[in-house]
């Protein structure tokens, strides 16, 4: 009776120890989307935040920036309805698998989403890290890969619905309190390859009356067992048969359909097949982009796309009609109705890509800054909601903060100098314009197609183009974004010259038409 009481006290003290504390964010920032369902972490380091800052119970997805190294205890404790983790493409440290989080090399299982009910730990995983499944109270079934070597402390603590744990041959270590508090656990298979079972590994598993062990009684006696490793009264069945499985096969779950997975025992004459049904993950929609701009007579459309890999499901919202358009020559005193850029200025103003600079001035001859350039592209996208931070130390004005953050997170811009500055107030040069538009066409629109030919040869100053911008300038000329300026001996691109606002209006209007940015129907000829 005394041992049983001690076991219960151990579990209670463990649960108290798991109450999360507030963490300092350090170099990582956390932002909760306006709808409360997506929590985004940006910066460099472990994703952590003040665990009592706001209500995270509605969070279903956690988005992790490419320099995030892991997710801390406080985050998992609060996001009780988490369906999946999402990592930015090209993440340096992390990958996702069926909504769970694993290391980039696939050797460590880091965290499972709290709402998972069945989980297949992927092949190649060698270690289930501390607390990886700790808050998965609805988890009923989990399968382990043949590659598994270590289950760390508290890995499955308080998985209240877990009924069975068939541990694989080759496993060596079961950490302290690894399955503590798994009250529904009735079936456990431990392979003889295990060399140690930590203190309280199965403490509080009140339904567990017997375990199966694939070794002999003598081998069991040699196994290192911590204090209260098993609940009092649990018997051990020796020489239990154990399967040696091959890799999983079958279908993975999508946003809307379950995954059906199977693996077969490789032992001679066995052929036993284990089956696993993985639940659908649900959609994870982005902030939406304008796919049909509104006009004076027609409403527009904003399209939201599921960000889950391989899904691309969409839904749409209506954008109200625009107010009646006014000729730009009537709105601005400095726009010549007979000027060479008039129609394109009108196009940019009508589509809310560019506005005046104050009063009744458009300032067509004034240079355009890097921040203004990025804001234009952000306008095209319909100013989607953004969260997080940039590494830039020189962003001092509020009006361009969201645009620069969006451009940085999408890869449209990468900064200036050593990458720590953006130079928002510097004039954007013609070659910088080409680079930014090319990256936007590639990374956001998915409409980048490199030219097969050298389009720069006819221009007298092609040698003045910076090495980093040559591909972009060739692409821009191919799409007629730059037609050249007459000069001695022929045409000049003037790649290092600052782009004026009227030049930018012409470039942007041509860009939108040439790449059919809003996917407007192509008229039949």
CORQUIJO-V315244 format. One line per field, one symbol per residue. psi: psi as a letter, one per 20 degrees, with the letter a starting at -180 (. if undefined). A space follows every 10 residues. Layout:
BEGIN
psi: ???
END
This chain:
BEGIN
psi: hhhgghgghg gghghhhipq rpqphcjpqp ppqhijipop prbpaporro ijnrojhipi pppprijpia prghghhhmi kphqqpqppj phhqrqolir prqhjjipog pqphjqhppo pqqiphporp jhjhjmijoh pqqqqiiphp orpkhkpknh iphqnnqqpi phporpkgkp jnhioippop qiipiqprpk hkpjmhiohq qppiarhghh hippprpkhq qpiprporkp qpqoqaqqrb qqqahiqqpo qqqqpiqpjf jpppqpppqq hqqnqaiqqo hoqqahiqqa ppppppippj fjqqrqqppq qqqpqpphhh hpijopijqh jghhggghgh jkhqarjqck phmhiqqprh ggghhghhgh ikmqqqqarr jpjkniqhhj ghghgghghi jhqjrrcjii rhlhiqqprh hhgggghghg hghghkkpoq qiroiihiph khiipqgiig gghggghhjk hpiqpqapib qphlhiqqpr hhghgggggg ghggjlhjlq ppqp.
END
